[in-house]
Amino acid sequence: TQQATSIANQLQDMVAGVTLGSHTYKFERASTKIHLGDNFTTIRTTLNDDHLPTLLVDGKYIDNDNDQFDYTQTIEMNATPLAMFDDNDYADNSPTVGFRVVSGYNVLNYTITFSSQPLLMDLASSEIPLMGKNYYVLSNGTSGANLVMTLLDSAQTAVLNEGETTTLMVGTTPYEVSLAFISSSEVKLTINGETTNTLAETETYKLNDGAYIGVKDILYDAKEAGVSKVEFSIGSGKVKLTSGSDIQLNDVTISGVKSVMVNASGTITSSTGTLTSIEIEWKTDEDKFITENTELVFPTFEAVKLAYGGLTYPAEETFGVEKGSSTYIK
């Protein structure tokens, strides 16, 4: 029988011996647990807030028009069998019991589904939940025939008047921001002494420390007595979702992690209309292994890991193989 195979969210529970907390779901049956040859879907295919109440909690999303929309979250597991394997990519000449996940295999899919659909035009400047964390929606538009949504992680937002300085805290890091230049269509911002390139609305700039600043709205006043303003956001990382394509994290494509945004008609191809769901599909980009010594962590979002605690052998069995005749053994 298997000691513990689990999915843990927020990486808060170490699953070694195996002590499981409220942030984990253990794939097992009350009687037979899980056996060699069984897989995740032998036990359960769909996980929801009954199984992972922190990561997959139901909730309400509020768009930038202050309309509320109920949502649910699920994880769909795929069949990954518990097996004995001998793979030199894991260990030379050492048979191992665990889960071998071949390159390109669809490990799982995460989906957030809205019971009533928010308007795409009302997503920008709202906070959208994905895998246990809120992401600030900096912008949404199209690339070719696909919807593109740009998110900032741990983002803080402010409106800055020309001639003034403001300070925002992102995590434990303070960012002092002032306007270096503003026109009707472009701005330059100075952040902790570092001046950005010229930025238009919805454009982002990567700071030297790896954080991103994004311009939401330019409120330019050409009158001499008027005060021009800019609304901006600073976040610790930028996630770009292009429907039907691999996700980009800080402008680097994450191979095998694809987003699909859909409405009632299917995959969204326009920045207008409504949003029914966002699905994040996770495929391995190389052979991966879930064993007593290795865990598998969801790339980019890092909110989910798969861990295995090993087999329990309650009794040792010994058997022999003998020659029965010239044509068989017993």
N, C-alpha and C positions, 0 to 999 in steps of 0.2 A: 504494500500500500504506500501511497505517497504521503510524505509528512506535511508539506505545504507548498502549493503553487498559488500565488496571489497576484492581484493587481492592486497597486498602492498609488494613491493620489497625493500630490503636493510633496512627494518624497519624504514624508514625515515618519514612516515606520520602516525600520530595518527588519527584514524578514529572513533571519538566518536560522534561529534555533527551534521553533519559530514562534515569536511573540507577536501577535497581530492586534492592532488597535482599531479605532473607529474609522480610520482612513483607508482600510484595506477590505478587499473582498477575496475570500479563499475559495478556490475552485476545488470542491470536494463534495461527496455524497455522505450522508450520515452513516451508511453501512459500509460500502465498499471503497470509499474515498475515490482515488483515481488510480488506474492501473497502467502498466506499460501498454502502449498502443492507443490508449484513450487520449483525447485532446480537449482543449478548452470548451469547445461546443458540445462535447459529451455531457458536460455538467451544465453549462448555460451559454446561450448565444447572445442575449441582450442584457446589458446592465443599465439600471436607471437609479433614481434617488433612493429606492428601497435597498440597493446594494452598496452604493457609494453616496451617502447622504451629504457629504461635504462637496465633493467634486461635481456631482450630477444633480445638485439641488434644483428643484423647480423655483421659478421666480418671475419677476415682472421687469420687463425692459421699458425704459422711458426714453423716447426719442427727443429730438431738439425742439419739438413742438409741444412737449410735455404730455404727449399721449402715451398711455400705458398698454403694454402687450404682454400677456402671459406666455411663458416659454417653458419647454421641457428639454432635458438633455439626456442623451443615451450614448452608450458605447456598444458597437456590434463587434463581437469577437469572430475570428476565423479559426478554422480547424488547424491547430498546431499540435502534432502528436508527441506524447511523452515516449521516448525511445532510447535505445542504446546506440551510440554512434562512435565511429573512430574517424576523426577528421583532423588532419595535420594543421589546419588553420586554427584549431582550438588547442590541441595538445598532440605532440608527436607520439605515435604508437601507444596511445592510452585510451582504451575504450571508456566511454563516459555515458552516464545516464542523465538525460535532461531533454531540453527542447532545442533542436537544430532548426533554425529559420533560414531558409535559403534566400539568396539575393533575389529581389524583385517580388517577394511574397507579401501579400496584403495582410499585415498583422491584425489591424483593427481599424474601424472607422468611428470617429466621434461626430455627433450631430446635435446641433441646437435647433429646435423647431418652434416656431411662433404659432400660437393657436389662432390669432388674427394677425394679419400681415402689416408690418409698418411700411410706410412709403420710403423708397430708396432716397428720395430727395431730403428726407428728414433724419437720415442717419448721421450725417456729418455733425461734429461737435458733441455727439452723445457718447456714452460709455456702453460698450456692448460686452456681455460676458462670454468668455470662451475658456473652457477647461479650468474653472475655478478662479479665474482672474478677470478683472475688468480692463478692457482696452479702449483707449480714447480713439474715436473715429475722426481722423484728421480730414479725410476726403474720400469721395467715391466718384469714379468716372468710368471710362471704357478704354480698352486697348484692343483695337481691331473689333471683333464681335463679342468680346467678353467684358464682364463687369470687373473693375479693379477697385479694391478698397484698401486704403492705407491706414494702419493703426499705429498708435504709440503706446508703449508699455509704461505704466506708472507715470502717466502724463499729468502735468500741471498746466493750467491755462490762465492767462491774464490779458487785460487790455491796457496797453501802454500809451500814454500821451506823449506827444513830441516835447522834448525838453525835460522829461522826467526820467527817473530811474526806479525800477522795481526789482525785488528779490523774490525768487521762487525756490522752494525746497523740493528736490526730487530725491526721495529716499532721505539720506542724511547729507546730501550735497547741496549747498546753496548756489544759486545762479543769479548774479546781478546783471540785469538787462537794461539797455538803453537804446534809443533810436539814433543810428548814425546818419540815415538818409531815408526820406519817404517821398514818393510821388503818387500819382493817381493809380499806378499799376505795379509799383515795385517798392521794396524797402531793403535797407541794410540794418542789421541789428548787431550790437556789441554785447557779448556775453562774457563776463569775467575777463574783460580785456581783449577777447578774440572777436574780430569783426567778420560777419558772414559775407558770402557772395551776395549779389543782388538777387532777391527772391520775389517771385510773384505769389499770388494767392494759391494755396495748396502745395507749394513747393517746400522742400525740406533741406536742411543743411546739417551735416555731421560735424559735431564739435570735436576738439582734440581729445577729450576724455571718452569719446564713444557715444555720448548722448546725442539726441537729435532735437533740433528746433524746427517747428513747422509754422508757416504763416496761414492763419485761418481767414482773416478779413482785413483789408486795407481801407481805412476810413479817412480818406484824404479830404482836406478842406483847403481850397485854393485861396480863400480870403486871408488877407494879412492879419485880421483880428481873430480868425478861426484857429482851432487847434486840431491838427491831424492826429489820428490814432491808428494803432495796429493791434489786432487780436492775434495772439500767438500761443503755441504750446511747446513745452519741453518734456521729452520723455527719455527713459533709459535705453530704449531700443525701438526700432521701426520694423513692423511686420507688414508685408505687402501681400494681399490675397488677390490673385487673378483667377477668376472662375474657370476651372478646367485645367489649370496649370500648377506647377510646383510653387510653393510658397517662397518668398524671399525674406530673409532675416538680415537686417542691416545691409541691404543691397546685395546679399549673397544668396544665390538660389540653393534651397535645401532639397537635394535630390530625393524623390520618393514621398515627400509630404505635399499632397495636393489638396487644394480647396475647391469646392463646388458649391456655388450659391444658386439657389433655385427658387422659382415661384410656381404657380399653378400650371404654367405652360412648359416648365422644364428649366434647363440651365439659363440663367439670366444673361442676356446679350445687350442690355441697355442700362443706363444709369437712371432711367425713369421706371415707373411701375412699383411693384411691391416685392417684399422679401418674405419667402416662406421658411427657408432653412439655410443653414451653413453647415456643410459637411467637410471634415478634415480627414482625408484618407492617408493612412500610414503604410507605406511599403518599404521594405528594407533595401538599402542601396548596396549591400554586400552581405555575405553570409554572417548571421548573428547566432548567438548561443545564450540560452537561459539555463544555468546550472547552479549548483551549490556555491560556486565561486564567481559567477557573473550574472549581472542583471541587464535587462533591456529597457532603455529609457526613451520615451517619446521625444524625437528631435524637435527643436525650436521651442515648443511650449514647456517641455520638461515637467509636465504635471502628472504624468503617468509612468509607472515602471512595472515591469513584469519580473517577478522574483520566484525562485524555487528553493525549497528547503531540504530536498533530498528524500530518499526512500527510507522507509522503516522496514527492517527485516526481523520479524518477531521470532523466527526459528530458522535454524540452518538445515538445509536439506542436502543430502549427499546421494549421488546416484552414479552407477557404473555403466560402462558400455563394454559388452563382450561379443566375441565372435559366436554367431549362432551356427553358421555353416559357411560354405564357400561363397554363398550368395546373399547372406543377410547378417545384420548385427542385432543384438538385443540389449 
